[in-house]
Amino acid sequence: MSWLTRVREAIPFIKKRETPDNLWHKCKNCGEMIFSKEHEENLFVCPKCDHHDRIGPAQRFRQIFDDGRFTVLPAPRVAEDPLKFRDSKKYPDRLKAARASTGEKDALQNARGLIGGQPAIVGVQDFAFMGGSMGLAVGAAFVAGADAAIAEKRPYIIFTAAGGARMQEGILSLMQMPRTTVAIQRLKEAGLPYIVVMTDPTTGGVTASYAMLGDIQIAEPGALIGFAGQRVIESTIRERLPDGFQRAEYLLDHGMLDMVVHRRDLKATLARLADFLAPAEAA
């Protein structure tokens, strides 16, 4: 043993403090480093540039429902691999990986609770689950949420976030567009409010169906909303699109949205709308 090793081992070194990997959050928009706790307390909105980060059902439910109290509705059972689809991976393996990373059964989850004292059923799509893609499970969950709203005479509020239909389910995923449209029609016939909150991003078949059929259309600031991507549109029409095209503020200016609401004001806004639109017997 060398003299350097003996001296080093004799000195009572203080153990290096371990720093949690999730202590800081880097804003995807401005690059600002934010304490994760501060970021969470600010509803996952950057305090510097006001960028609204993507969040999943658990965080959304805690933010929206009174005292963070809610009851999750059971997810309907559907065929998990109806087409036996396989690309570089088997579809069941992709589902298994998505469930392990998010802790969710599929991309849409419903819960019931009170918003500003107003009872409501709320559905939340999670972009972290296979891009929030719409397949049989999402369609079934949407219908189940609408059915629960009708049974309990509550508004149905949906937070959308999706890249479109789920290609692994082919035509079956596209069939969820008319299926969800029929469920919305039943809500309207029952005289119940259907409120849509579009978050970043809401695109493809989701935009072409239930995301654009609300009694009230709301979006979070900066949310990307559209059907086809900007590059696809530009190559089709051979023109450059305006700055901010397909962002929430642009759509509000051009009449496709009723309002753009900051996340800190969403709960109060939804409570007011639910109270105003609720049928007299449910009020």
N, C-alpha and C positions, 0 to 999 in steps of 0.2 A: 504494500500500500504506500503510495507516495505521500510526502509531507503535506501536499496541497489537499489531498483527499482527507487526511486525518484532521487538518484544521477546519475544513468545510463541515465535516460531520460533527465536530465538537461545538460549532456555533449553533445556538438555539434559534434557528430560523423560524420566523412566523409563517404559518401556512398561508398560501395565496388564497385570497377570498374568491369564492366562486360567484360569478355574475350570471344571473338567469339570461338565457338567450332571448327571451321575450320582454326584456326590460324596456327596450326602445322600439318605436315604430317609425319607419321612414315613409313620409307621404309620397304616394305614387305620382302626384301632380307637381308639387314644388320641391320635393326632396328634403323638406324640413324634418329634422329628427325630433320626435315627440315622445315623452314618457308614455308608455303603454297605458298606465293608469289614467293619465290626463286625457289621452285619446279616447279611452272608454267613457270617462266621465263626460266628455264632450260629444257623446253619442256617436263616436267613430267618425267625427268630422274634424278636418284639420283646422286648428285655431288660427293658422297663418293665412291660408289661401281659400279656406271654406270648402275644400274638396270633400264630397260625401263618399266615404269608403263603402265598399260592398259589405253587407252583413247578412247573416243567416237567420233562420226562423227563431232560434232561441233568443238572440239579442233583440230581434225585432219585437217579439212578443213581450219581452220584459220592458221595452221602451214604450209600447203602445198601450198595454193593459194597465188598469189602475193597480198601484202597489206591486206591479210585476206579477200579479196572480192570474193564472189562466189554466185551463184544462185542455190538453192536446186531444184532438179527435183521433180515433183509431184509423190507421191507413187501410183502405180497401185492398183486398187481395186480387192480384191480376196475374195473368200468365207472364212469367219473367223473361222467357226467350222464345217467343212464338214463332220466329222465323229461323231459329238455330243459326243466328248470324255470327260470322267470324271474319275479322280482318287480320290485323297483326296480332290481335288478342281475341279470345272468346268473349262474347258479350257478357255472360255471367261473371267472368273474371273482372271486367270493367265495373260492373255493378258492385261486386264485392269490394274492390278497391275504393270506389266512391263512398260506400257505406262505412268503410273503415276510417277514411279521412274526415268525414263529416259527422258521423254518428247518426245519420238519418236514413230512413228506409228508402226514400226517393226524393225527387226534386221539389215536391210541393207538400207542405204540411199545414193542417188547419188546427185552430184552437178557438175556444169560446172564452169570453170574459167580459168585463166592463171597461168601457172607454169613456172617461169623464162621467161615470154613472150610467152610461147608455150600454145596454147589452148588445153584443155583436159577435158574429162569426168572422174570423180573420184567417185568410190563407196567405202563406208566404212562400215564394219560390226562392230557391237557393242556387245562385249561379255556380257555387263551388261544387255542386253535385252534377257532374257531366254537363256543365254549361247551362244548368237549369232547363235542359232540353225536355220537350213535351213528348211523352209517350203514353202508353196505356195507363201507367200508374198516376201520372200527372192528370190525365183526363178523368180518371176515376176519382181522384182526390178532389178535383174541382167540383164534380157532380155531387160528391158526398158533402162538401162544404155548402153548396147551394141547397141541397136537400135538408141539411141540418138547420139552415137559416129559415127555410120555409116551415119546417116542423115547429121551430121555436119562435117564429115570427120576429126574427132579428134581421138586421142588415147583413149583407155579405160584402166584406171588404177584401180585395185581393191586392197583394203586393207582387208585381210581376218583375221577373229578371230571367231572361232566357236568350239563348242563341238561336232558338227556333225548334223545329221538330227533331225528334231523335232518329237519326238515320238507321240505327240498328233495328228499328221496328217498321221501317218502310211505310207502306200505305196505311198500316194500322195507326201510326203516329199522326198522319194527316187526317184520319177519321175523327181525331179528337177535336178538330176545329168545329165541325157541325155539331158534335156531341155537346161541347161546352156552350155553344150558341143556344141549343135547345134548353139547357139548364138555366141560362140567363133569361130566356123567354118565360120560363116557369116562375122565376123570381118576379118578373114584371107583372105577370098575371096575378100573382099573390099580393101585389101592391107593396113589395119590399124593395128597399134601396139596394142598388148594386154599385159600389164605389170602387174605382180602380186607381191604384197608386203605382205609377210606372217608375221603376228604379233602373239604375245602370247595370247592364244594358237590357233593353227590351226590344227584341228583333224577331224577324222571321214569322213563322206561323202563329206564334203567340200574339204578335202585333196584329196579324191578319184575322184574328178571331177575338178571344175574350178580352184582350187588353184594350181594345178600342170600342167596346160596347157598353161602357159604364154610363150610369145616369150622370155621374160626375167624373171627369177625367183630371187626375192630379199627377204631377211628376215631381221628383226631387231635382234640385238644381244640378245642371250639367249632365243629366242622364242622357245616354244615347238611346234614341228611339227611332225605329224604322223597320222596313221590311227587308229590302236588299241593301247590301253594303254600298258605301259611297263610291268605291272604285268601280263596282259593277255598274252602277247608274251612270257614272261619267263615261265609261267605255261604251255604254249602250246609246246614250244620247249625244255623245261626242262633244260635250260641253263641260266646262269647269263649274262645279257647284259653289254656291255662296259659302263664305266662312260661317262656321257654326251650324251648318246644315245638319239636320237630324238631332240636334241637341234640344233639350227641353225648352229653353228660352226662345229658340227659333220657332219651334212648333206652337208655342203660346202666342207669339206675335202673328202667326199665320192661321190661327183659329182651330188648331187641332187639339188644344188642351184648354181646360177651364182655368187652371191655376198651377203655378209652380210654387211649392211650399217647402221651406227649410225644414230640416228634420226636427229641430227643436220646437217647431210650431205644428207638427203633424198631428200629434195627439189631440190638441185643443181643436184643430180644424176638423178632424174626423168626428169628434164628439159633437161639435156644433152641427155638422151635416147630418149625422145619424139622428139627432134630436129633431132637426127640421124636416127630414124626409120620412121619418118613421110613421107608419100608419097610426091613426088615432087610438085604436084598441091596444096597440103595443106600446104607446107612449106612456 
